[in-house]
């Protein structure tokens, strides 16, 4: 009977990220939602209204809410309910998940879905319980938790169940997840609070301190994407940046990629050191496997120009950028929904 209902269920895999939330559907075998993890809410009591139900205070979720970042009046606030890969605001996260799941759930399915959702490998039991409870509150029938490095490896069809070492570095928005995998488990892992969002903050701070130019986080992110680089020998590029200058006057400045390299240099050193620490904590036999097979890079941070060359230069190990690195985690979580052996071996249901 349980297997019958499992076939009727529109089961989902969720990559609940600090920057974006992706949902993979088992039936269609594709990503059916990719939206920013942002919620716009009315500020309680600002305009004389007190909201008894928090859901009544929510104005927009996802892409609509992100477009409001930096542009909201005093009575509206656009917030990110996830911080460093874990829940910062339980109530708002649950509302966001409920909206996203409701958006993708087909009307013809009457069964609540089973959900496999990613979690940082360094998250605590309390943080994992909060993610699980949020999913259940958002309408899931059963929730499985899967550590992000494992999800990336499964998403890239790596031999996670075999006695061979596989290393994954997933650079997301809030955290960098580092994992060495063998025989269906994490042999060595590390979670760094250094990732894409911190890159954006450093670029924003540099422009303010060096040139007196105030820009918003979306502009800082765009600078990172267009001229950011992680390698000292990258080709020089530049772009025009517009922002608020002295006395609120809009100014323009030409920014060079070599400047962004220097801004991000310290953060990249932390990532390199974190990878090196994980290698030191793993058995020598697995290190040999990784030296032969290479390190797999995933997440939005894998798209930073020449980041693979930077890691290869520092560690003397081949570095491969995953195909479609932004969706690896969601695809990996989705694959375990189809494979009972993996579901029982490498995910947690409590």
MINU-639092 format. One record per residue (C-alpha): residue in one letter; x, y, z. Coordinates in steps of 0.02 Angstrom, whole numbers, padded with zeros to 5 digits, always signed. Example, Ala and Ser with C-alpha at 12.3 -4.5 7.8 and 13.67 -1.06 7.14 Angstrom:
<rs>
A+00615-00225+00390/S+00684-00053+00357/
</rs>
This chain:
<rs>
X+00000+00000+00000/X+00141+00120+00044/X+00225+00088-00125/X+00060+00122-00212/X+00044+00293-00129/X+00228+00330-00164/X+00193+00308-00350/X+00046+00430-00340/X+00146+00560-00245/X+00228+00705-00336/X+00391+00685-00241/X+00512+00832-00236/X+00696+00865-00207/X+00739+01035-00135/X+00902+01130-00132/X+00862+01256+00004/X+01004+01379-00021/X+01050+01544+00059/X+01039+01631-00111/X+00919+01522-00212/X+00795+01381-00189/X+00784+01246-00324/X+00651+01111-00335/X+00673+00951-00438/X+00520+00844-00474/X+00539+00655-00478/X+00401+00625-00606/X+00464+00746-00739/X+00648+00721-00691/X+00687+00905-00708/X+00709+01067-00611/X+00536+01145-00602/X+00576+01295-00490/X+00730+01405-00470/X+00696+01563-00371/X+00789+01675-00249/X+00770+01632-00064/X+00697+01803-00027/X+00533+01854+00056/X+00458+02030+00059/X+00356+02066+00216/X+00261+02212+00290/X+00348+02280+00444/X+00232+02240+00593/X+00141+02389+00668/X+00233+02515+00557/X+00074+02574+00473/X-00040+02538+00620/X-00075+02357+00569/X-00037+02209+00682/X-00036+02043+00590/X-00102+01900+00696/X-00055+01773+00562/X+00125+01796+00496/X+00071+01737+00323/X-00039+01893+00307/X+00117+02002+00320/X+00201+01918+00170/X+00195+02027+00016/X+00300+01928-00109/X+00414+01776-00119/X+00556+01728-00235/X+00596+01830-00390/X+00462+01959-00353/X+00534+01987-00180/X+00714+01996-00241/X+00669+02135-00362/X+00620+02237-00208/X+00791+02221-00122/X+00860+02395-00092/X+00701+02476-00159/X+00573+02452-00021/X+00486+02592+00077/X+00500+02596+00266/X+00345+02487+00293/X+00409+02343+00184/X+00563+02237+00212/X+00642+02112+00090/X+00732+01979+00191/X+00829+01818+00166/X+00763+01689+00292/X+00916+01578+00264/X+01089+01623+00329/X+01249+01523+00306/X+01148+01379+00235/X+01034+01360+00387/X+00869+01436+00442/X+00882+01609+00519/X+00693+01640+00525/X+00592+01481+00550/X+00420+01556+00518/X+00467+01649+00359/X+00562+01497+00291/X+00410+01387+00316/X+00300+01514+00226/X+00425+01527+00083/X+00434+01338+00063/X+00244+01324+00069/X+00229+01453-00070/X+00362+01367-00176/X+00290+01192-00151/X+00114+01256-00186/X+00176+01337-00345/X+00244+01175-00417/X+00120+01047-00350/X+00002+00985-00482/X-00185+00993-00441/X-00209+00814-00496/X-00100+00745-00357/X-00192+00727-00193/X-00048+00649-00096/X+00071+00760-00001/X+00247+00739-00071/X+00397+00651+00000/X+00541+00775+00003/X+00729+00754-00001/X+00811+00917+00051/X+00994+00966+00060/X+01081+01019+00221/X+01258+01085+00254/X+01374+00945+00311/X+01425+01052+00460/X+01248+01089+00519/X+01197+01041+00696/X+01056+00922+00745/X+00953+01073+00800/X+00978+01157+00630/X+00933+00995+00538/X+00777+00974+00643/X+00725+01153+00600/X+00743+01117+00413/X+00644+00956+00430/X+00505+01038+00531/X+00494+01180+00404/X+00467+01055+00264/X+00335+00960+00361/X+00248+01124+00403/X+00253+01171+00219/X+00156+01014+00171/X+00281+00872+00151/X+00224+00696+00198/X+00397+00631+00237/X+00564+00722+00241/X+00738+00653+00206/X+00896+00756+00236/X+01047+00741+00121/X+01216+00822+00149/X+01263+00941+00008/X+01430+00864-00045/X+01345+00694-00060/X+01204+00771-00162/X+01329+00849-00283/X+01420+00683-00305/X+01258+00588-00338/X+01199+00726-00456/X+01360+00704-00558/X+01343+00513-00560/X+01502+00486-00460/X+01531+00313-00381/X+01482+00364-00204/X+01448+00185-00147/X+01614+00115-00204/X+01778+00104-00104/X+01857+00249-00197/X+01888+00428-00142/X+01785+00568-00217/X+01808+00751-00167/X+01674+00884-00190/X+01686+01071-00156/X+01516+01158-00166/X+01533+01348-00157/X+01358+01416-00128/X+01289+01581-00069/X+01311+01563+00119/X+01434+01419+00140/X+01569+01320+00053/X+01540+01134+00080/X+01694+01022+00067/X+01674+00834+00072/X+01775+00677+00038/X+01660+00530+00001/X+01688+00342+00002/X+01574+00191+00027/X+01417+00297+00038/X+01477+00413+00177/X+01575+00571+00213/X+01749+00520+00269/X+01805+00700+00295/X+01705+00860+00282/X+01716+01045+00317/X+01591+01189+00310/X+01661+01365+00284/X+01560+01524+00310/X+01650+01593+00157/X+01553+01592-00005/X+01465+01697-00138/X+01373+01815-00021/X+01534+01861+00069/X+01616+01895-00100/X+01477+02020-00138/X+01495+02105+00032/X+01683+02125+00007/X+01659+02202-00166/X+01528+02322-00098/X+01640+02372+00048/X+01791+02398-00067/X+01696+02518-00179/X+01637+02618-00030/X+01805+02626+00058/X+01917+02648-00095/X+01811+02760-00206/X+01672+02827-00094/X+01548+02739-00208/X+01393+02661-00129/X+01315+02515-00226/X+01183+02387-00179/X+01211+02201-00161/X+01136+02161-00333/X+01267+02276-00414/X+01407+02195-00313/X+01346+02024-00370/X+01344+02081-00551/X+01523+02145-00536/X+01577+01975-00468/X+01492+01885-00612/X+01556+01999-00751/X+01737+02038-00703/X+01771+01939-00544/X+01918+01819-00547/X+02003+01701-00424/X+02170+01685-00516/X+02310+01813-00522/X+02351+01775-00705/X+02175+01798-00776/X+02156+01913-00926/X+02118+02091-00873/X+01939+02150-00900/X+01844+02302-00841/X+01669+02373-00824/X+01582+02537-00786/X+01503+02542-00613/X+01371+02670-00565/X+01329+02709-00385/X+01292+02845-00259/X+01436+02961-00223/X+01464+03108-00108/X+01305+03206-00064/X+01198+03077-00152/X+01258+03120-00327/X+01264+02972-00448/X+01440+02937-00508/X+01523+02814-00627/X+01688+02724-00603/X+01787+02604-00714/X+01829+02449-00612/X+01964+02324-00663/X+01962+02136-00636/X+02133+02139-00554/X+02056+02244-00415/X+01920+02114-00387/X+02054+01979-00379/X+02138+02072-00236/X+01970+02098-00149/X+01931+01911-00155/X+02108+01850-00125/X+02088+01825+00063/X+01924+01730+00045/X+02000+01617-00087/X+02144+01579+00032/X+02018+01522+00163/X+01936+01405+00038/X+02105+01335-00018/X+02154+01307+00164/X+01986+01223+00201/X+02011+01102+00056/X+02188+01066+00115/X+02125+01032+00292/X+01997+00907+00228/X+02133+00818+00130/X+02244+00810+00284/X+02104+00731+00385/X+02070+00592+00259/X+02162+00424+00243/X+02314+00425+00125/X+02232+00297+00010/X+02089+00415-00025/X+02210+00559-00056/X+02291+00455-00193/X+02119+00425-00271/X+02081+00611-00268/X+02249+00655-00344/X+02208+00538-00488/X+02023+00581-00507/X+02026+00766-00463/X+01916+00883-00361/X+01739+00920-00419/X+01683+01102-00403/X+01498+01145-00393/X+01383+01285-00337/X+01371+01464-00399/X+01548+01499-00339/X+01614+01373-00467/X+01568+01502-00600/X+01693+01629-00532/X+01819+01651-00672/X+01973+01537-00663/X+01933+01471-00490/X+01982+01297-00551/X+02154+01363-00602/X+02175+01445-00431/X+02139+01283-00337/X+02244+01179-00455/X+02392+01297-00435/X+02381+01293-00245/X+02346+01106-00219/X+02427+01026-00372/X+02271+00920-00398/X+02160+00920-00554/X+02003+01024-00529/X+01846+00994-00632/X+01697+01113-00638/X+01534+01015-00635/X+01414+01022-00780/X+01278+01148-00736/X+01354+01177-00561/X+01203+01277-00499/X+01086+01127-00508/X+01198+00984-00449/X+01128+00978-00272/X+00946+00977-00327/X+00978+00844-00460/X+01072+00736-00336/X+00931+00746-00208/X+00811+00701-00349/X+00906+00546-00401/X+00895+00467-00229/X+00705+00476-00239/X+00716+00353-00383/X+00846+00237-00303/X+00791+00148-00145/X+00969+00086-00113/X+01037+00263-00105/X+00886+00327-00007/X+00919+00199+00130/X+01108+00219+00127/X+01154+00403+00115/X+01008+00508+00177/X+00933+00538+00349/X+00747+00532+00388/X+00764+00604+00563/
</rs>
